[in-house]
Amino acid sequence: MSQYLSAEEVSFRDEVRAFIKVNLPPELATKARRQSHIAKADVVAWHKILYKRGWSAPSWPTEYGGTGWTPAQRFIFEDECAAADAPPLSFFGVSMIGPVLYTFGTEAQKARYLPGIVSMDTHWCQGYSEPGAGSDLASLRTRADSDGDVYVVNGSKIWTSDAHKADMMFCLVRTDPEAKQQRGISFLLIDMKSPGLTVSPLISIDGGHTLNEVFFDNVRVPKENLVGEEHKGWTYAKFLLGHERVMSAEVARSKRRLAMLKTIARIEQANGAPLIEDPHFASRLAAVEIEMMALDLTNHRLLVRGEATDAMAAASMMKLRGSEVMQKLTELTVDALGFVGLPYAAADDGSHQSTGAPAYADGRVEDYLFRRAATIYAGSSETQRNILAKSIFGH
Ligand SMILES: Cc1cc2nc3c(=O)[nH]c(=O)nc-3n(C[C@H](O)[C@H](O)[C@H](O)COP(=O)(O)OP(=O)(O)OC[C@H]3O[C@@H](n4cnc5c(N)ncnc54)[C@H](O)[C@@H]3O)c2cc1C
């Protein structure tokens, strides 16, 4: 996208690039490149480096500790971080609950929670999905019954990423069982150390541990932890989903995946020549690269030029195409590696262990396996297509 940058933006890009070069520890970059399940300590380490520079909440307004950057600056920052293999920023804190809190939260909630997100002293997870309530999220059944100045929460959540690392959960609960689906839902902030709350691990296909089940057995949550109005949680949930979907398109990270794929194809051989020169492979590579470029341009049009007329539909389109392109890239990468990609193991704690594969291969199969879920999490592809159809046909 460098052809679209103004002189000031080029100088901002150079500033970011120089900062990352000096401040991103190489061992952190290596881990971030190799691991789909990055250890909490590594995410925190990078976040704290950015925090010191005032860059830990790129999309937030300055009054809450954000950068106040323009969309173009955010776009550049994302690109530079991904290109350098910087660990991703806290998705649940910075990109999801933070904007909900500074938009809909009380002054007390903002004062209590926003500083811990910017400094990464508080870790969050997202309690939306339940067994039986994923695509049809509004059918969720975890209930919160009023009891004086607390809610008593009972039920369970599933696929809760990072619940085992989190201090707090933002959670959708049913506060009015009589109301029709979306209407009786509220948005609660729940302390993960609350008595009656338990977390149980789910191991994903790559052998890593990010996912969990969370059970609530008479968990008492102070009413001051209700975000916005009671029974109106769906409004805040949807606002947050828009942010989640744009982020989960992972455009900048996929550009990095494309660069890594090209490196691999220059090293690996086919019929005595670099794989990248093989006509069949080259045409597959060109096809996915064209899709990647189109995605990048579309992302630029939406985020930087603000061309979307329907933000929710645009977020769904980005999520849909972003996850598909990501999967094509990871598939072609595994094809390019062949047997070199096979030595692979995930450690019990979910962190990746090197198994002697060459550096350029390490972590690629893990990425391929874990990203099978990219067309499921943050709303499946079918769900995104339904949203797009509805935005066009209206029902
Ligand atoms: C890696 C990963 C991380 C996740 N992290 C979190 C998290 O942190 N917090 C959280 O709350 N959730 C999380 N999720 C859950 C995720 O949001 C759900 O898995 C997703 O919304 C799909 O719901 P489901 O699994 O219940 O599948 P279902 O809704 O049961 O869907 C099953 C299949 O049916 C299709 N389908 C369903 N309804 C329709 C329809 N109306 N039209 C056409 N097709 C349909 C779906 O597309 C899918 O292919 C995560 C999931 C994964 C895989």
The ligand as an ORCA input file, in Angstrom:
! r2SCAN-3c Opt
* xyz 0 1
  C     -10.545    -21.250     17.572
  C     -11.835    -20.706     18.065
  C     -11.826    -19.661     18.981
  C     -13.028    -19.181     19.501
  N     -12.988    -18.231     20.480
  C     -14.152    -17.818     21.059
  C     -14.124    -16.914     22.171
  O     -13.054    -16.489     22.637
  N     -15.300    -16.570     22.732
  C     -16.497    -17.016     22.262
  O     -17.525    -16.617     22.799
  N     -16.558    -17.891     21.220
  C     -15.408    -18.295     20.620
  N     -15.439    -19.201     19.580
  C     -16.725    -19.753     19.170
  C     -17.200    -19.327     17.774
  O     -17.661    -18.014     17.791
  C     -18.277    -20.338     17.336
  O     -17.634    -21.592     17.191
  C     -18.931    -19.933     16.031
  O     -19.727    -18.795     16.219
  C     -19.803    -21.076     15.453
  O     -20.698    -21.539     16.410
  P     -20.821    -23.100     16.767
  O     -19.444    -23.613     17.027
  O     -21.823    -23.237     17.848
  O     -21.321    -23.798     15.438
  P     -22.831    -23.888     14.942
  O     -23.509    -22.575     15.120
  O     -23.480    -25.084     15.575
  O     -22.646    -24.138     13.398
  C     -22.323    -25.411     12.844
  C     -22.310    -25.274     11.325
  O     -23.605    -24.895     10.852
  C     -23.535    -23.708     10.086
  N     -24.719    -22.890     10.337
  C     -25.244    -22.583     11.544
  N     -26.328    -21.802     11.389
  C     -26.470    -21.578     10.063
  C     -27.402    -20.829      9.273
  N     -28.406    -20.131      9.829
  N     -27.236    -20.805      7.921
  C     -26.226    -21.509      7.334
  N     -25.324    -22.259      8.038
  C     -25.454    -22.270      9.384
  C     -22.293    -22.998     10.570
  O     -21.769    -22.112      9.610
  C     -21.353    -24.173     10.837
  O     -20.743    -24.577      9.636
  C     -14.260    -19.712     19.044
  C     -14.260    -20.752     18.106
  C     -13.072    -21.255     17.631
  C     -13.126    -22.399     16.668
*
